[in-house]
């Protein structure tokens, strides 16, 4: 990937579409199928819509709140025994169901597209690729 990124850097970037343009021809006889399907490197920047957060959001106890529970992770007996010297806990019920619903609603309002975007992989400052074999999820990025 590093050599592919260096080759990309030597080519021009289409600043209007924020995608790369690699102008060198590819000799398909010397390139494998997997290399031909390489993800397109994109220049990325993130922005968010301003969202008015309700004044009482997370400032009062929700009517559907349940007690917060804490459970220590015992790495020694887990599938990650190499982390036995470390400390981790799981907190459940930090937010109520209604608080989670409101948080997700506010997040969607902040998105310029109004939806979750595929989670891209960083391949250099300001450049990312979509590689679903490595990262198969969506995400929101809030710019503040």
Protein Blocks (a to p, Z undefined) as FASTA:
>chain_A
ZZmmmmmmmpccdfknopacdfbdcdfklpcfklmmpccddddddddddddddfkgokac
cfkbccdddddddfklmmblmlmmpccdddehkbcfklmmmmmmmmmmmpmnlpacdddd
dfbehiacddfklmgcddddddZZ
